[in-house]
Structure formats: structure tokens, C-alpha cells
């Protein structure tokens, strides 16, 4: 039986549909975003499976020849967004940004495919499988400088957790003297207190300009760029995506890819301890230039369960960290532990709850036998939506919505996960 929230969520996805792709929300984000579209497809699959597949097919239409799936595809010009296609200057058709985003696509493709019976002859599977395989190869070619199967990012925007405190030290070294003047558009749509500061944004633009000045040469950017951090979130997400892609490769009889993926999975599993911070009791992002760990417990730290890594002792420490969060947060799962450097319960990724990360963490917890924690996160997510609506993110303290409203991936998470007691 459909509820009013079901109807609202479906209406949001239909309203944000631009004909083959979905904008995250009207005004603030007027283009197609990479991991947004992957999660949005899960929402569409609950009432229109054809449209779900189309969302992903439109996304991979912007894939570069080297395999990178960019983080934004600019299907049509919109003066209300900065930085737009002319600022990125990638020269691609369709126009795109020059960086990527979390590699969650293969995991979503597997879920859509299995929901329809896991037929290897599925008419829409092969193209998307090949796109995901090319994307994963790009990560291993250009974003694994230490050869340990982890993911280095060259712009904090790539992580999806744009202004997380994890990036502060690395961003502080970015030279902004040549940035010049520009006009932000985001603070014209939402309260500036919920967005990155002006000083932070200058650094974001400076990193973009380095990439553009290099002609978007991914080897140059990876080797000499001003921002080089191994992200715990993307490292965990790529490991999980490799596991999911391997299932598809095996079903398709691609023995060479199965072997390739097995090797990469083993490499990542062995390399993940480089991100473990014993003092924090968690996996933390780490600066490639200095070797320093962020030492911060974020929602991404708990993706270890989603990735299937960690010793029994490490998982116990992570669960203890999760329990500790409940003493300061009314709702789980905050993007940053309260009391951490620059924690702010309403400023973007410095505290607010984001349901797509909560979804992945809950899946991992359930698979690891911690169904009680998975259900706590799902139930809290349901309360947030019931209390405040379909916002971009939510305060872990008050439950108030923050960022954009009528947000596509929040609606998608309601349909594909939150409304289902016991998980998806």
C-alpha cells in the first residue's frame, strides 16, 4: 500500500526528470551528477524500471575515452550554476567536468540486474558492464599511486564529501593567489551557513584551474596536482564495486575480467590497513604528500562493513565508535563525529546526515550480521524524512533539513531503502 511519502518521493523524481537524466534538485544543481544518478536509478526502479536503466545509460554517455566517468555532465547550459562547462573547459561532447565521483555505479547496476532475474542476456547489461569495467580500470591506472589498491583523489569534490574536515590540511597548502574573481551561485539558492566558506571555495577553484591548465591530463594531475589524498570512502566503494562487477563478469563468462578483478580485490583488501588509525579506532583518509592520517571518524569510516574489510578487533572498534556517536547525535549517521575539528551539525559534510552513505553503511552492517545497527540507521532515516521532508541532508542533532529540498537521491533512498522495514 502506497503512503503519502511514497507519492511525494515519486513526484520529486518525476519533477526533477529532465528527459533521460535527473537533476539533484531544481536551481542548486541543474545538471546530471555521477553518483546522484546511480542512486536515483534505484528509486526509479521501484516504479519504472525502464527509466532506471535510462538514467544510467545517459550517465555513461559522458564517459571519456580513457574510461573516466565525469562527476558532472552539462547536457544544457544553465547560468545559475558555477563552475559551468566554460570554466571546466574539457572540450568534451557532451560537455563535462574534468574529475570523477565515487565509483558506486557497478553496485547499482548489479542490484538493478538481479532485481530483474540476473539474466546474463539482459539487453541493457553488457554496455553498462563494459562502461563500469573501463571506469574501474581508469581508477587503477590513474588513482592508485601507491600500488595498494586504494583510491587517491585529486579534488575534494571527487569524494562527494566536498567540505569534510578530512581535507582541511591538504587544502590549506593549495595556492589561491591566481584564482581571480568569480561569482558563486550556490549561496543564492540555500543558506550560506549550510555551504562551504569563501576561503574553502577559493581552494576548490584553484585545484580546478590546475587541472584545466594541464589540459586535463590525468597522469599530470595525479603525479603533480596540488591536492592528493587517499579517500577512505572511495577506496571502500571501489572495493565493493569491484566485488559486484566480478559477479557480473562471471555471469557473462568474462574469465579474463574475473581474474583481473580478483587481483584488484585482493590488492585492496591487503592495502586497506594503510588507512587504519588505531588512535581513532577507525579507517581514516590519508594525505599522500605528507603521509598523515586525518584521524577523523566520519560516516565513510563505517563503509568498511560495506567493503567487507577489517579484522574482528577492528570491527569491534568501529562498532564502539558507532555507539559513541549515539551519545551526541539524536539521529544516525552523522557525516562527522561531534567534537571533531570544525564539526558543524548543519554545514554540508561537517556533520549533517546524508542518506546515500547511511544506505551503504546499513547494507554493510546487515551483511556483517549487525542487523540491529542497520535497522537503527534505517529507522532514524525514516524519522528524518517524516519530520523534515526530502532534504539534501539533515542535522544529526535536531533532524532539521539542510541544503536543497525536494532532493532526488533522498526521494530515491526513501523508495529503495528507507520505507522498507528490515532494509532493502
C-alpha positions as CSV (number, residue, x, y, z in Angstrom):
1,X,0.0,0.0,0.0
2,X,1.5,3.3,-1.1
3,X,1.8,6.1,1.5
4,X,1.8,9.8,1.1
5,X,5.6,9.8,1.4
6,X,5.8,7.3,-1.4
7,X,3.7,9.6,-3.6
8,X,5.9,12.6,-2.6
9,X,9.1,10.8,-3.5
10,X,7.8,9.6,-6.8
11,X,6.6,13.1,-7.6
12,X,10.1,14.6,-6.8
13,X,11.8,12.2,-9.1
14,X,9.4,12.9,-11.9
15,X,9.6,16.7,-11.3
16,X,13.4,16.6,-11.4
17,X,13.5,14.4,-14.5
18,X,14.9,16.3,-17.5
19,X,14.3,13.7,-20.1
20,X,16.7,10.8,-19.6
21,X,18.6,12.2,-16.7
22,X,17.6,13.7,-13.3
23,X,18.9,16.8,-11.6
24,X,19.6,16.5,-7.9
25,X,17.3,19.4,-7.2
26,X,15.9,22.4,-9.0
27,X,18.1,25.5,-9.0
28,X,21.0,24.5,-6.8
29,X,22.1,21.6,-9.0
30,X,20.8,21.9,-12.6
31,X,22.9,19.2,-14.3
32,X,23.5,15.5,-14.1
33,X,25.8,14.3,-11.3
34,X,27.5,10.9,-11.4
35,X,26.8,9.2,-8.1
36,X,23.5,11.1,-7.7
37,X,22.3,9.4,-10.9
38,X,23.4,6.0,-9.8
39,X,21.4,6.2,-6.6
40,X,18.4,7.9,-8.3
41,X,18.2,4.9,-10.6
42,X,17.4,2.8,-7.5
43,X,14.5,5.0,-6.8
44,X,13.1,4.9,-10.3
45,X,13.4,1.1,-10.3
46,X,10.7,1.0,-7.6
47,X,8.1,2.2,-10.1
48,X,9.7,2.5,-13.6
49,X,12.5,0.0,-14.4
50,X,13.0,1.3,-17.9
51,X,13.6,4.8,-16.6
52,X,16.1,3.5,-14.1
53,X,18.2,1.9,-16.8
54,X,17.9,5.0,-19.0
55,X,19.3,7.2,-16.1
56,X,22.5,5.2,-16.0
57,X,22.8,4.9,-19.8
58,X,22.6,8.7,-20.0
59,X,25.3,9.0,-17.4
60,X,27.7,6.7,-19.2
61,X,27.1,8.7,-22.4
62,X,29.5,11.2,-21.0
63,X,32.3,8.7,-20.3
64,X,35.7,9.8,-21.5
65,X,37.7,7.6,-23.9
66,X,40.2,6.8,-21.1
67,X,37.4,5.3,-19.0
68,X,36.7,8.2,-16.6
69,X,33.0,8.8,-15.8
70,X,32.9,12.6,-15.0
71,X,31.2,13.9,-12.0
72,X,29.0,16.4,-13.9
73,X,27.5,16.2,-17.4
74,X,26.3,19.5,-18.7
75,X,23.5,18.4,-21.0
76,X,22.3,22.0,-21.4
77,X,23.6,25.4,-20.4
78,X,22.3,26.9,-17.1
79,X,23.7,30.3,-16.0
80,X,22.6,29.6,-12.4
81,X,25.4,27.3,-11.7
82,X,29.1,27.8,-11.1
83,X,31.5,26.4,-12.2
84,X,29.8,25.7,-15.5
85,X,31.2,24.0,-18.7
86,X,33.1,27.0,-19.9
87,X,35.0,27.1,-16.6
88,X,35.9,23.4,-16.7
89,X,37.0,23.7,-20.4
90,X,37.3,20.0,-21.0
91,X,36.3,20.2,-24.7
92,X,34.2,17.1,-24.4
93,X,30.9,16.4,-26.2
94,X,28.6,16.5,-24.2
95,X,30.4,19.0,-22.1
96,X,31.6,17.6,-18.7
97,X,33.7,18.4,-15.7
98,X,37.3,17.1,-15.6
99,X,37.1,15.0,-12.4
100,X,35.1,11.9,-11.3
101,X,33.0,10.9,-8.3
102,X,32.5,7.8,-6.0
103,X,32.5,4.6,-8.1
104,X,29.2,3.2,-7.0
105,X,27.8,2.6,-10.4
106,X,28.7,-1.1,-10.7
107,X,27.0,-1.9,-7.4
108,X,23.8,-0.2,-8.6
109,X,23.9,-2.0,-12.0
110,X,24.2,-5.3,-10.2
111,X,21.2,-4.5,-8.0
112,X,19.0,-3.5,-10.9
113,X,20.1,-6.5,-12.9
114,X,19.5,-9.0,-10.1
115,X,16.1,-7.4,-9.3
116,X,15.1,-8.4,-12.8
117,X,16.3,-12.0,-12.5
118,X,20.0,-11.7,-13.2
119,X,19.8,-12.9,-16.7
120,X,23.2,-12.7,-18.4
121,X,21.4,-12.0,-21.7
122,X,19.7,-8.9,-20.2
123,X,19.6,-6.5,-23.2
124,X,20.9,-3.5,-21.3
125,X,23.6,-5.1,-19.2
126,X,26.6,-5.6,-21.5
127,X,27.1,-1.9,-22.3
128,X,26.9,-0.8,-18.7
129,X,29.2,-3.7,-17.6
130,X,31.8,-2.6,-20.1
131,X,31.4,1.1,-19.0
132,X,31.9,0.1,-15.4
133,X,34.9,-2.1,-16.2
134,X,36.6,0.8,-18.1
135,X,35.9,3.1,-15.2
136,X,37.4,0.8,-12.7
137,X,40.5,0.3,-14.9
138,X,40.8,4.1,-15.0
139,X,40.9,4.3,-11.2
140,X,43.6,1.6,-11.1
141,X,45.6,3.3,-13.8
142,X,45.5,6.9,-12.6
143,X,44.4,6.9,-9.0
144,X,46.5,4.2,-7.2
145,X,49.9,5.9,-6.9
146,X,51.0,3.6,-4.0
147,X,50.0,0.4,-5.8
148,X,48.0,-0.7,-2.8
149,X,44.5,-0.8,-4.4
150,X,43.3,2.3,-2.7
151,X,41.9,5.5,-4.4
152,X,43.7,8.8,-4.4
153,X,41.6,11.8,-5.2
154,X,42.9,15.0,-6.9
155,X,40.0,17.2,-6.0
156,X,37.9,17.1,-2.8
157,X,34.8,17.3,-5.0
158,X,35.6,13.9,-6.3
159,X,34.9,12.3,-2.9
160,X,31.3,13.5,-2.9
161,X,32.0,14.7,0.7
162,X,33.1,18.1,-0.5
163,X,34.0,20.1,2.6
164,X,34.6,17.3,5.0
165,X,37.2,18.2,7.7
166,X,39.3,15.4,6.3
167,X,40.5,17.6,3.5
168,X,41.4,20.7,5.6
169,X,45.1,20.2,6.0
170,X,45.7,19.3,2.3
171,X,43.5,22.2,1.2
172,X,45.5,24.6,3.4
173,X,48.5,24.0,1.2
174,X,46.7,24.9,-2.1
175,X,47.9,28.2,-3.5
176,X,44.9,30.5,-4.3
177,X,46.9,33.6,-5.3
178,X,46.0,33.2,-9.0
179,X,42.3,32.3,-8.6
180,X,40.9,35.7,-9.6
181,X,37.3,36.8,-9.2
182,X,34.3,34.6,-9.7
183,X,30.6,34.5,-8.7
184,X,29.4,31.6,-6.7
185,X,25.8,30.6,-7.3
186,X,25.1,28.0,-4.6
187,X,24.7,30.6,-1.8
188,X,21.9,32.2,-3.8
189,X,19.9,29.1,-3.5
190,X,20.5,28.0,0.1
191,X,21.7,29.5,3.4
192,X,25.4,30.2,3.2
193,X,25.7,28.7,6.7
194,X,25.0,25.3,5.1
195,X,27.7,25.6,2.4
196,X,31.5,25.7,2.2
197,X,33.1,29.0,3.2
198,X,34.5,31.5,0.6
199,X,38.1,30.6,1.6
200,X,37.3,26.9,1.0
201,X,35.7,27.7,-2.3
202,X,38.8,29.6,-3.5
203,X,40.9,26.4,-3.0
204,X,38.3,24.3,-4.8
205,X,38.6,26.7,-7.8
206,X,42.4,26.7,-7.7
207,X,42.5,22.9,-7.9
208,X,40.1,23.1,-10.9
209,X,42.3,25.6,-12.6
210,X,45.3,23.4,-12.2
211,X,43.5,20.6,-14.0
212,X,42.3,22.8,-16.8
213,X,45.8,24.3,-17.2
214,X,47.2,20.8,-17.6
215,X,44.8,20.1,-20.4
216,X,43.0,17.6,-18.1
217,X,45.9,15.2,-18.4
218,X,45.1,12.7,-15.7
219,X,48.7,11.5,-15.4
220,X,50.0,15.0,-14.8
221,X,47.2,15.8,-12.3
222,X,47.7,12.5,-10.4
223,X,51.5,13.0,-10.2
224,X,51.9,16.7,-9.6
225,X,48.4,18.1,-8.6
226,X,48.0,20.4,-5.6
227,X,45.6,18.0,-3.8
228,X,46.5,14.3,-3.4
229,X,44.6,12.4,-0.7
230,X,43.7,8.8,-0.4
231,X,40.0,8.8,0.4
232,X,38.6,6.2,2.7
233,X,35.2,6.5,1.2
234,X,36.1,6.0,-2.4
235,X,38.6,3.2,-1.5
236,X,35.8,1.3,0.2
237,X,33.3,2.0,-2.5
238,X,35.6,0.8,-5.3
239,X,36.4,-2.4,-3.4
240,X,32.7,-3.1,-3.1
241,X,32.1,-2.1,-6.7
242,X,34.9,-4.5,-7.9
243,X,33.2,-7.3,-5.9
244,X,29.9,-6.5,-7.5
245,X,31.3,-6.1,-11.0
246,X,33.1,-9.5,-10.6
247,X,29.6,-11.2,-10.1
248,X,28.5,-9.7,-13.4
249,X,31.8,-10.6,-15.2
250,X,31.4,-14.2,-14.0
251,X,27.8,-14.4,-15.2
252,X,28.9,-13.0,-18.6
253,X,31.7,-15.6,-18.9
254,X,34.4,-12.9,-19.0
255,X,37.1,-15.1,-17.4
256,X,39.9,-12.5,-18.0
257,X,38.0,-9.8,-16.2
258,X,37.2,-12.1,-13.3
259,X,40.9,-12.8,-12.8
260,X,41.7,-9.1,-13.2
261,X,39.1,-8.2,-10.6
262,X,40.2,-10.9,-8.2
263,X,43.7,-9.5,-8.3
264,X,42.4,-6.0,-7.6
265,X,40.1,-7.1,-4.8
266,X,43.0,-8.9,-3.1
267,X,45.2,-5.9,-3.5
268,X,42.7,-3.5,-1.9
269,X,41.9,-5.9,0.9
270,X,45.6,-6.1,1.8
271,X,46.1,-2.3,1.3
272,X,43.2,-1.1,3.4
273,X,45.1,-1.3,6.7
274,X,47.2,1.7,5.5
275,X,44.1,3.7,6.3
276,X,43.5,2.3,9.7
277,X,44.1,4.8,12.5
278,X,44.4,2.9,15.8
279,X,44.1,6.0,17.9
280,X,40.8,6.9,16.3
281,X,39.7,3.3,16.2
282,X,38.6,3.7,12.6
283,X,39.6,3.8,8.9
284,X,40.5,7.4,8.0
285,X,41.5,9.3,4.9
286,X,45.3,9.9,4.5
287,X,47.3,12.6,2.8
288,X,49.6,11.2,0.1
289,X,52.0,14.2,0.2
290,X,52.6,14.1,4.0
291,X,51.5,10.6,4.8
292,X,49.4,12.0,7.7
293,X,46.1,10.4,8.6
294,X,43.1,12.7,9.1
295,X,42.4,10.9,12.4
296,X,38.7,11.8,11.9
297,X,35.8,9.4,12.3
298,X,33.3,10.1,9.5
299,X,30.4,8.3,8.0
300,X,32.8,7.0,5.4
301,X,34.8,5.2,8.1
302,X,31.9,2.8,8.5
303,X,31.9,1.8,4.8
304,X,34.4,-0.8,6.0
305,X,31.4,-3.1,6.5
306,X,30.1,-2.3,3.0
307,X,33.5,-3.1,1.6
308,X,33.9,-6.3,3.6
309,X,37.2,-5.4,5.3
310,X,38.5,-5.3,8.9
311,X,39.6,-7.8,11.4
312,X,37.3,-8.8,14.2
313,X,39.1,-6.4,16.5
314,X,38.9,-3.5,14.0
315,X,35.2,-4.1,13.5
316,X,34.6,-4.1,17.3
317,X,36.4,-0.7,17.4
318,X,34.2,0.6,14.6
319,X,31.0,-0.6,16.4
320,X,32.2,1.1,19.6
321,X,32.6,4.3,17.5
322,X,29.1,4.0,16.2
323,X,27.8,3.6,19.8
324,X,29.8,6.6,20.9
325,X,28.1,8.7,18.2
326,X,24.7,8.0,19.7
327,X,25.7,9.9,22.8
328,X,25.9,13.2,20.9
329,X,23.6,12.6,17.9
330,X,19.9,12.1,18.1
331,X,19.9,10.6,14.7
332,X,22.4,8.4,12.9
333,X,24.6,8.6,10.8
334,X,26.4,11.9,11.1
335,X,29.0,12.7,8.4
336,X,31.4,13.7,11.2
337,X,31.7,12.8,14.8
338,X,30.6,15.6,17.1
339,X,33.5,17.2,18.9
340,X,35.8,16.7,15.9
341,X,37.7,19.6,14.3
342,X,35.3,22.0,12.6
343,X,32.2,19.9,13.4
344,X,29.0,21.7,12.4
345,X,25.7,19.9,12.5
346,X,24.3,21.9,9.6
347,X,27.3,22.7,7.3
348,X,27.3,20.3,4.4
349,X,29.7,17.3,5.2
350,X,31.0,18.6,8.5
351,X,28.2,16.9,10.5
352,X,24.9,16.5,8.6
353,X,23.4,13.1,7.7
354,X,23.4,12.1,4.1
355,X,21.1,9.1,3.4
356,X,23.1,7.7,0.5
357,X,26.1,7.0,2.8
358,X,23.8,5.8,5.5
359,X,22.3,3.3,3.0
360,X,25.6,1.8,2.1
361,X,26.7,1.6,5.7
362,X,23.4,-0.1,6.6
363,X,23.8,-2.6,3.8
364,X,27.3,-3.5,5.1
365,X,26.2,-3.7,8.7
366,X,23.4,-6.0,7.8
367,X,25.6,-8.3,5.7
368,X,28.1,-8.4,8.6
369,X,25.4,-9.7,11.0
370,X,24.7,-6.3,12.7
371,X,21.1,-6.0,11.7
372,X,20.3,-4.1,14.9
373,X,22.6,-1.2,13.9
374,X,21.4,-1.4,10.2
375,X,17.8,-1.1,11.4
376,X,18.7,1.8,13.7
377,X,20.2,3.8,10.8
378,X,17.2,3.0,8.6
379,X,14.6,3.9,11.2
380,X,16.4,7.1,12.0
381,X,16.5,8.0,8.3
382,X,12.7,7.4,8.1
383,X,12.2,9.7,11.1
384,X,14.2,12.4,9.4
385,X,12.1,12.3,6.3
386,X,8.9,12.2,8.2
387,X,9.9,15.1,10.3
388,X,11.6,17.4,7.8
389,X,10.8,16.2,4.2
390,X,13.1,15.2,1.4
391,X,16.1,17.5,2.0
392,X,19.6,17.1,0.7
393,X,20.9,16.4,4.2
394,X,19.8,16.6,7.9
395,X,21.1,17.7,11.2
396,X,22.0,14.8,13.4
397,X,21.1,16.8,16.4
398,X,17.7,18.4,15.5
399,X,16.6,16.4,12.5
400,X,16.1,19.7,10.5
401,X,16.7,19.5,6.8
402,X,19.7,21.3,5.3
403,X,20.8,22.2,1.8
404,X,18.4,21.7,-1.1
405,X,14.8,20.5,-0.7
406,X,12.9,18.0,-2.9
407,X,16.2,16.2,-3.4
408,X,16.3,13.4,-5.9
409,X,18.5,10.9,-4.1
410,X,16.8,11.4,-0.8
411,X,13.5,10.6,-2.5
412,X,15.2,7.6,-4.2
413,X,16.5,6.3,-0.9
414,X,13.0,6.5,0.6
415,X,11.7,4.4,-2.2
416,X,14.5,1.9,-2.5
417,X,15.5,1.5,1.2
418,X,14.1,3.7,4.0
419,X,10.4,2.7,3.7
420,X,11.3,-1.0,3.9
421,X,11.5,-2.3,7.4
422,X,14.4,-4.6,7.7
423,X,16.2,-3.0,4.9
424,X,16.1,-3.2,1.1
